[in-house]
Amino acid sequence: MAKEVLVRTAAYYSREGDGVRCRLCPHSCRLMPGQTGLCRVRECRNGELVTLSYGSVSSIALDPIEKKPLYHFCPGSTVLSLGTFGCNLRCQYCQNWHISQRVGKAQILSPESVAELALEYRQERCIGAAFTYNEPTIWFEFIWDAVQHIKAAGLAAVLVTNGYMSAEPWRELLSFIDAVNVDVKGWSDEFYRQVCGGKLQPVLDNVETARQLCHVELTYLIVPGHNDDDDSIRGFARWVGQRLGRTTPVHFSRFFPSYDLALEPTPISTMERARSLAQEWLDYVYLGNVSIPGAADTRCAKCGTLLIQRGPAYHLRIRADEKRCPACGEEVPWVCQ
């Protein structure tokens, strides 16, 4: 990796007088010379919008695919995971605030190197690269270039995202993406506005678009007193079941205090209640950040046979033969490369 800062002309903006308007996400930041957007990494410079984070890598690791979390996409595999700095939301409870809410020093990775590094891990069941840790939306230009090399190498490309991107770049980028986990923050505009600094509807629209283009799983972090009421859980689960389908995997994740939101961790009883409520509309509901036996296991939606047993450190025992339940023959909705 090199250490020089790379500045590139940004995609999706328009000139407005002496400034520019970024069109990458729904914030549509209007920027004058020298100003950066809410994401902190897109700046108006010399009458253009430039990205200050092209290739800047804050974190890189080989992770189990289940850690994204993706439970129905190449179970038991690994994925080269990398992220940069900045975010276009301001979630008060962000678990990765040290890279999402600030810009720090980074090493620089070329887009072709992403595929090259992933290929080096093939013996460790690496299927490709995941753009994660912070919000990949604002890394659009680098991801766009990197996925061309990833796909050319026969590898998979994964996004772990808040889904807060404008419709056109979202659809354009997802045409090269194999799987996405979208973090749906809550089930009201009020929650998005007050706690996250965004809006709900653009995320829902983008989730429906993603369902047409690639494999989709959803995460919903349950924050006590904010998005944990029964109506919110029911509304979210009903929408997923009706708009995306019963077999869409949903991950309810347990909140732990972080960044600016000093609350007690989500009660286990709340997690179990959320799963119970959601199962009226969904076949595959998982609980994350909990020590509950079976909370991460996959069972046949028809007969209940255990198909994948997930233990500590994402240790898997896969009992299904390819994509069918060994007991009843029901097709299992997961994707294998």
C-alpha positions in Angstrom: 0.0 0.0 0.0 1.1 3.5 -0.8 0.7 6.4 1.7 0.0 9.4 -0.6 -3.4 10.9 -0.6 -5.3 10.4 -3.9 -7.8 13.0 -4.9 -10.2 12.1 -7.8 -13.0 13.9 -9.6 -16.3 12.7 -8.0 -19.2 11.2 -9.7 -22.8 12.5 -9.5 -22.7 16.3 -9.0 -23.8 19.4 -10.8 -22.3 22.9 -10.9 -24.3 25.7 -9.3 -22.9 29.2 -9.6 -19.5 29.2 -7.8 -20.3 25.9 -6.1 -21.5 22.4 -6.7 -24.3 20.2 -5.6 -23.5 16.6 -4.8 -26.1 14.2 -6.2 -24.7 10.9 -4.8 -27.1 10.6 -1.8 -30.4 12.1 -0.7 -28.8 14.9 1.3 -27.8 16.6 -2.0 -25.3 18.8 -0.3 -24.8 22.3 -1.8 -21.1 23.1 -1.4 -19.1 26.3 -1.9 -15.3 26.2 -2.7 -13.5 24.6 0.2 -16.6 23.1 1.8 -17.1 19.3 2.3 -20.4 17.5 2.5 -22.0 15.8 5.5 -19.9 12.8 4.6 -16.6 14.8 5.2 -14.9 13.3 2.2 -16.4 15.0 -0.8 -15.2 18.6 -1.4 -15.9 21.5 -3.8 -12.5 22.4 -5.3 -11.8 24.6 -8.3 -15.4 24.4 -9.5 -15.6 20.6 -9.3 -16.6 18.0 -6.7 -13.7 15.8 -5.7 -13.5 12.8 -3.5 -10.8 12.9 -0.8 -11.0 9.2 0.1 -10.2 7.4 -3.2 -8.4 4.2 -2.1 -8.0 5.4 1.5 -8.3 2.2 3.6 -9.0 2.6 7.3 -9.6 -1.1 8.0 -9.0 -4.4 6.1 -9.4 -8.0 7.2 -10.4 -11.4 6.1 -13.8 -12.0 7.7 -16.4 -14.9 7.7 -19.2 -13.9 5.4 -21.5 -14.5 8.3 -20.0 -11.5 10.1 -21.4 -9.0 7.5 -24.0 -10.5 8.4 -24.9 -12.6 5.3 -26.3 -16.0 6.3 -27.7 -17.1 3.0 -24.9 -16.1 0.7 -22.1 -18.6 0.4 -22.4 -20.0 4.0 -19.1 -20.9 5.5 -17.0 -18.8 3.2 -14.7 -15.8 3.9 -14.5 -12.4 2.3 -11.9 -9.7 2.1 -13.4 -6.8 4.0 -12.3 -3.2 3.7 -13.6 0.3 4.6 -12.6 3.9 4.5 -13.5 7.0 6.6 -16.7 9.0 6.8 -20.4 8.4 6.5 -23.5 10.2 5.2 -25.6 9.5 8.3 -25.0 10.6 11.9 -26.3 7.7 13.9 -25.9 8.6 17.6 -25.1 5.0 18.5 -22.6 4.2 15.7 -20.5 1.2 16.6 -17.7 2.3 14.2 -17.8 6.0 15.0 -14.0 6.2 15.1 -13.9 5.8 11.3 -17.4 6.8 10.3 -17.6 10.1 12.1 -14.1 11.4 11.5 -11.4 11.3 8.8 -8.0 9.9 9.9 -4.7 8.8 8.4 -4.9 5.9 6.0 -2.9 3.8 3.6 -3.8 3.8 -0.1 -4.9 0.7 -1.9 -5.3 0.6 -5.7 -8.6 -0.7 -7.1 -6.9 -3.6 -8.9 -5.1 -4.6 -5.6 -8.5 -5.5 -4.0 -9.0 -8.4 -6.4 -5.4 -9.4 -6.2 -5.5 -9.6 -2.3 -8.8 -11.5 -2.4 -7.3 -14.1 -4.8 -4.4 -14.6 -2.4 -6.9 -15.9 0.2 -8.7 -18.4 -2.1 -7.3 -21.4 -0.1 -9.1 -19.9 2.9 -12.4 -20.0 1.0 -12.3 -16.3 0.2 -15.1 -15.6 -2.4 -14.3 -11.9 -3.0 -14.4 -8.5 -1.4 -16.9 -6.7 0.9 -17.0 -3.0 1.3 -18.0 -2.5 4.9 -17.0 -1.1 8.3 -18.0 2.4 7.4 -20.6 3.5 4.8 -19.5 2.4 1.3 -21.8 4.9 -0.4 -19.3 7.7 -0.1 -16.6 5.5 -1.5 -18.5 5.2 -4.8 -15.7 6.0 -7.2 -13.2 3.6 -5.7 -15.7 0.8 -5.3 -16.8 1.3 -8.9 -13.3 0.9 -10.2 -12.5 -2.0 -7.8 -15.6 -4.1 -8.7 -14.5 -4.1 -12.3 -11.4 -6.0 -11.3 -13.3 -8.1 -8.8 -15.8 -9.3 -11.4 -13.1 -9.8 -14.0 -11.3 -12.1 -11.6 -14.5 -14.2 -11.1 -15.0 -13.0 -7.6 -18.0 -11.8 -5.7 -18.6 -8.2 -4.6 -20.5 -7.4 -1.4 -21.8 -4.2 0.1 -22.7 -3.7 3.8 -24.6 -0.4 3.7 -27.2 2.0 5.2 -28.8 2.1 1.7 -28.8 5.9 1.8 -27.9 6.6 -1.8 -29.6 8.4 -4.7 -31.6 6.0 -6.9 -29.4 6.3 -10.1 -26.0 5.7 -8.6 -27.5 3.0 -6.4 -28.9 1.1 -9.3 -25.7 1.6 -11.4 -23.4 0.3 -8.6 -25.6 -2.7 -7.8 -25.4 -3.9 -11.3 -22.0 -5.2 -10.3 -22.8 -6.3 -6.8 -23.6 -9.9 -5.9 -24.9 -9.5 -2.3 -25.9 -6.6 -0.1 -26.8 -6.3 3.6 -28.8 -3.1 4.2 -29.0 -1.7 7.7 -32.6 -0.5 8.1 -32.2 1.8 11.2 -35.8 2.0 12.3 -39.4 2.2 11.1 -40.2 5.9 11.3 -39.0 9.1 9.7 -38.9 10.6 13.1 -36.3 8.0 14.3 -34.2 8.5 11.1 -34.3 12.3 11.4 -33.7 12.6 15.1 -31.3 9.7 15.8 -29.6 9.1 12.4 -29.9 12.3 10.4 -31.6 10.9 7.4 -35.0 9.7 6.0 -36.6 6.3 5.9 -38.2 6.2 2.4 -35.1 6.4 0.3 -33.7 3.4 2.1 -36.9 1.4 1.5 -37.0 2.3 -2.1 -33.4 1.2 -2.5 -34.0 -2.0 -0.7 -36.7 -2.9 -3.2 -34.4 -2.0 -6.1 -31.7 -4.2 -4.7 -34.0 -7.1 -4.5 -34.3 -7.0 -8.3 -30.5 -6.9 -8.8 -28.7 -9.1 -6.2 -29.0 -11.1 -3.1 -30.4 -9.1 -0.2 -30.4 -9.5 3.6 -31.5 -6.9 6.1 -30.2 -5.8 9.6 -32.3 -4.0 12.2 -30.4 -2.9 15.3 -32.9 -2.8 18.1 -32.3 0.4 20.2 -34.2 0.4 23.6 -36.9 3.1 23.8 -36.4 4.2 20.2 -37.3 1.5 17.6 -38.2 -1.5 19.8 -41.9 -1.1 20.1 -44.2 -3.8 18.8 -45.7 -1.6 16.1 -42.3 -0.8 14.6 -41.1 -4.4 14.6 -44.4 -5.6 13.1 -44.4 -2.8 10.5 -40.9 -3.6 9.4 -41.4 -7.4 9.3 -44.7 -7.0 7.4 -43.1 -4.7 4.8 -40.2 -7.1 4.3 -42.6 -10.1 3.9 -44.9 -8.3 1.5 -42.5 -6.3 -0.6 -39.4 -8.6 -0.6 -40.8 -12.0 0.3 -41.0 -14.3 3.3 -37.7 -15.9 2.6 -35.7 -12.7 2.9 -33.2 -13.1 5.8 -33.6 -10.5 8.6 -31.0 -10.0 11.3 -32.2 -8.3 14.5 -29.1 -7.1 16.3 -28.7 -6.3 20.0 -27.7 -2.7 20.9 -24.8 -2.0 23.2 -24.0 1.6 24.3 -21.6 3.4 21.9 -20.7 6.8 20.7 -23.3 9.4 22.0 -26.2 7.1 23.0 -25.7 6.0 26.6 -28.4 3.4 27.1 -28.5 0.0 28.6 -28.1 -3.0 26.2 -31.2 -4.3 24.6 -32.9 -6.7 26.9 -32.8 -10.3 25.8 -36.5 -10.5 26.2 -36.9 -7.7 23.7 -34.8 -9.6 21.2 -36.8 -12.8 21.6 -40.1 -10.8 21.3 -38.9 -9.2 18.1 -38.1 -12.6 16.6 -41.4 -14.0 17.6 -43.3 -11.0 16.1 -41.4 -11.0 12.9 -41.9 -14.8 12.3 -45.5 -14.1 11.4 -44.3 -12.7 8.1 -40.8 -14.0 7.7 -39.2 -17.5 7.5 -35.6 -16.7 8.4 -35.2 -14.4 11.4 -31.9 -14.3 13.2 -30.7 -12.6 16.4 -27.2 -11.0 16.5 -25.0 -10.0 19.4 -26.7 -12.4 21.7 -25.8 -15.7 23.5 -29.0 -17.5 22.8 -28.8 -21.1 21.6 -30.1 -21.5 18.1 -30.4 -17.7 17.5 -28.2 -17.8 14.5 -29.1 -21.3 13.2 -30.9 -21.9 9.9 -33.8 -24.3 9.9 -36.0 -25.5 7.1 -39.0 -23.2 6.8 -41.2 -26.2 5.9 -40.3 -29.0 8.4 -38.0 -27.2 10.9 -34.9 -29.5 10.3 -31.6 -27.9 11.4 -29.7 -27.0 8.2 -26.9 -24.8 9.4 -25.7 -24.7 13.0 -23.7 -21.6 13.8 -21.5 -21.7 16.9 -19.0 -19.3 18.5 -16.6 -17.4 16.2 -18.9 -18.3 13.3 -18.0 -22.0 13.3 -20.5 -23.6 11.0 -21.9 -27.1 10.7 -23.8 -27.3 7.4 -26.2 -30.2 7.2 -28.1 -29.4 4.0 -27.1 -31.0 0.7 -26.5 -28.2 -1.7 -29.8 -26.2 -1.7 -32.4 -28.7 -0.4 -33.5 -29.8 3.0 -32.2 -33.4 3.6 -35.4 -34.3 5.4 -38.2 -33.0 3.2 -36.5 -31.8 0.0 -37.6 -28.2 0.4 -35.5 -25.8 -1.5 -33.3 -23.7 0.7 -33.1 -20.0 -0.4 -29.4 -19.4 -0.3 -26.8 -18.4 -2.9 -23.6 -20.4 -3.5 -20.8 -19.2 -5.8 
